[in-house]
Amino acid sequence: MQLHQLAYFVAVAEARHFTRAADTVHVAQPSLSKQIHVLERELGAELFSRARGNVTLTAAGETLLPLARRILADVENARVQVQELVGLARGRLRLGATPSLSTVLLPDALRLFRDTYPGVEVVVEESGSRDLVRLLAQGELDLALIILPLHPRDPALTTTPILREPLVVAVSADDPLVRTASIRLRDLQRYPIVMFREGYDLREATLAACRRARIDLRFAVEGGEMDAVLRFVEAGLGVAVVPSMVLPGRPSLRGVPFVRPGLTRTIGLAHRRDVGPSAAARAFRSTLVNRLVAQTRAGSLPRGVELLRSG
């Protein structure tokens, strides 16, 4: 089994078409088809069903696809790590983060990282924690900023908590609710709620807390990402439960804290357990943590945000 055969197989699996796959990997279509046949003979199973011109994966193909992707990702990771031995003059960082963390934690940390390692290419994947965990496990990311704990816990990953932050109720600045010192979770029943889309970490955390308290919410709008939700609140469509760190820089919004103990979320870094973080990933992790330590010492983190790891 050769690496180029696996690459050809993945290309066909993704394109569902032999000619388009050949164009993707820059080989002639007959050569690609021949290598796929060689791979099938070696494995003793057909990988594709080619009935009536439709290319679909067989059961054997479905089994091989995630393994092939992981093998190719590991080979690429090995190539990058060898290149990084020259002192991060070159390399690549594949970084994942949830939408809210992309907004509040990444910009400053990435600026500092790029200033220090200008030759390192940075690729950012923005998605929910569950999607990022899947991409990490497949070897498509080096490091991810996610919300902890993972449900269910993934034994293939190593996670490190770095921050704990309070969740607050975001309201428009002219809403009478801003004059309230704090709010009980149960009080949310009285307000129209702007809710995040399905699969969004904050949606799941809010609804889980409400289920435990046997609270039913009334949605005014649902289905948005972070920026859309905040804009809907600014427009007066309702209130939203959001992380406290997303509100600075939004003068038309205010955050009303929950009555103690309130709601919090834990932010962590995750990487694959069986493959150590690349040099670029380790350098970015240090850059991010050092930045948070500096902000903590300067008192510039939002109120209630707690640093959990300092090195």
N, C-alpha and C positions, 0 to 999 in steps of 0.2 A: 504494500500500500504506500503510495507516494503522496507527498504533500500537495503537488499540483493536481493530482486526481481528486483529492478532497476539496480543493478550491474549485475545481470544475463542477463537482457534484453540488456544492453549496450554491454556486452561481445558477445552475439549472433549477435547483429546488426553489430559489428565490424568484427567478424569472418565469418559471413554468414554461420555458420555451428554449430549445437548444440553440437556435440561431442568435437570439438576443443574449443568451448566456455567453456564447462564444465572443460576441462583440464586447461584453463586459470584461472578460478576462484576456481579450486581445489575442485570440487564437482562431484558426480556421475551424468552421463548424465540424467538418469531418474528423479533424484531429481531436476535438473535444468529445465527439460521440464515441470515437475509438477508445479513448481513455476511460470513459464511463463504462463501456462494455468490459474493458480489462478489469476495472475495479469490481464490477458485478461478478465476473468469473472468479476473481480471487476470494470474494466474500461468499460466493455460492448462493447468491440471491439477487433477484431483480430489485433495483432501487426505484425505478420509475415505471408507471403504467402509461403506455403510449397509445391507448385506444382512440381511434378516429382523430388523431392529431392533437388530442388533449393530453398534456403531460401532467401527471399527478404522482405524488409519492406513494409507494407501496408501504406496507407495514414495516418492512425492513428499512426503507428510506426514512420513514418517520423516526425510527429508532436511531439511525445513524446521524441525522441532521444535527441535533444539539451536541452530540459528541464531536462531530467534524468541526462545528463552529468553535467549540472550546479548544480543540487541538490547534486550529489555525490561530486563535487568539493567543494561546500560550506561546506559540512560535513567534508571533509578532512581539509579544511581551519580552521574550528572551532577546530578540534582536534589539529592541529599544534599550533594555537594561545593559547590554554589552556596549551600545553606543554611549550610554550614560557614564561609562567608566572614564571618559575623557573629562569628567567634572561638570556635567550638565551644561556643556557648551551646546549640545544638541539633545534632542529627545522629544518625548511627547507625554503629556498628562491628559488622561481621559477621566474627567471629573463629573460626577453626578450630584445633583442637588434638587431638593423640592423647590417649587416656585417661590414660596415665601423666603426660603433660605438663600436662593439665588439673588433675591432683591436686597436682603439686609446684611448678609455675611460675606458674600462673594466679591462684590466690587472692590472694596478696599484691600482685601487679602490678595486678590488676583493682581491688582495694580502693584502691590509690593513684590509679589512673586515675579511678575514680568520685569520689574525694574532690576531684580537680582539675577534672573535667569532669562534674559531676552531671547536666547536661542531655543528655548523649549516651546514647542507648539502646545497650545492648550485647547482642548475640545471639551465643551460643557454640554451635558445632557440634562435637561430640566424635565422632571417627571415626579410622580408620586413615589413614596417610599417603596411600595410593593413592586413597582416597575423597576426601580433602581436596584433593589435586591436581586431581581431576576437577571438584570444586565451584569451585575457583579458576579453572580454565580456562573454566567456564561462566559466570563472573561472579557466582556466588552467594555468594562470600566475598571480603572485602577483604584479609585477611591470614591466614596459617596458620602454626602452630608444627608442624613436621614433622621426620621423621628423614631425614638425608642420608647418602649421596647418593641421588638418585632413580633408580630402576631401572624402566623406561629413563629416561634424562634427558629432561626435557620442555622443548623450546626456547621454549615459550610462557610460561615462568615465570622469574622472577629469584629466586634463592635466596641467602641470606646465613648462613653458619655462625655460631653465637653461643656454643655450649657444647660441650665434649666431656666425657663422663662414663663412668666404668668400669661394666661389668656385673659383678655379683657373684652368688654362689650364696646364695639365701635359704634358711635352715634355721630350724626351730623352736628356741627358746632352750634346750630341754632335750635337743637332739640331740647325740650325741657329736662330730659333725662340727664343732661350734663351737670345739672345742679345737685344730682344725687351723689353722695360720697361713695357709696358702694351698692351693689345689687346682689340679691340672692339668685341662685340658679333658677329657683322656682318662679321668680318674677318674669323670666323670659316668656312665660306663657301669655303675658299681657301685651306683648309687642310683636309686630310683624317681623319675621326673620328673613334676612338675606342669607341664603345657604349656598355653600360650595357644591361643585359637581360630585356625582358618584365617584367613589374611589379616592377622593381627596382626603388627606390625613386629618385635616381639621374638621371636616364633616364627620368622619368616623368618631373622632374624639368627643365632639360635642354631642352627637346622638347617643353615644355610649353612656356619657355622664347623665343625660336626660333619661335614658332607659332605667339606669340604676335608681334615679330619683322619682321614677314613674311620672315623668313630665311629658306632655304632648306639646310640640311646637307648631306654630302656624307660619308656613312659608309664604312670604310675599313674592320672592323671586328665588329660584334655585338654578344651579347649573354652571356658575361662573368660576373662573380662575381668580387668583388673588386681586389683580388690578381691577377686574370687572366688579368683584364684590365690593371693594372699597369705593369705587365710583358710584355704585348703586346706593350705598349708604350715604355718600355725599349728596346724592340727588334726593334724599329723604324717603327712599322706598322702604326702609326698615332699618333694623340694627343687625349686627353680625358679631359672632364670637371669633376674635382674631388674636394672633400673637402681639404682645405689646410692642415688639421691635419694629413692626411694619408701620406704626403710626407717626413717628417723628418725620417731619418733612411733609406732612399732610395737614396744613393749617385749618382746613375746613372740617376736620374730624377730631373727635375727642375719644379717649378711652376711659370707660367706667370700670373700676376693678370689681371683682366678685368679693363677697363677704368671705372672710377666712374660713376654712383653709383655701378656698378658691379652686380654680382650675389651672394646671400648669402643663407644660410639655417639656420633654427632655430631648435635646439635640445631640446627635452622636455622629462619629465617623465610622465607616464600615469598609472593610476590604476582605478579600478571600483569605480563608484560613490556610489553604494549602499552597498559596503563592504569596511570598512576602511582598509588601508594597514596593513599587519601583522607587528608584532614587528620586525621581521627580515627585512622586506621591509623598514620599517622606519629607522632601523639602517643602512642599506645599502645606503639609500638616503642621510642620514647625512654624511656617510663616503665619498660618491662621491662628494657632494657639498663642504665639508671641504677640500677635495683634490684639487678641482678646485680653491677654494679661495686661498689656499697655492700657487698653481702654478701661479695664477694671481699676487699675492704679490711678488713672486720671479721673475716675468717676463719670466717664462718658457713656457707659452702657445705660440703657433705659432702666428706670426704677424697677426693682424686683428681679432683674436678670442676674443669675448666679453662675459664676464660672465653676465648673466641676473638675477641670483638669488643667494644670499649669505646666505641663511638660510631658 
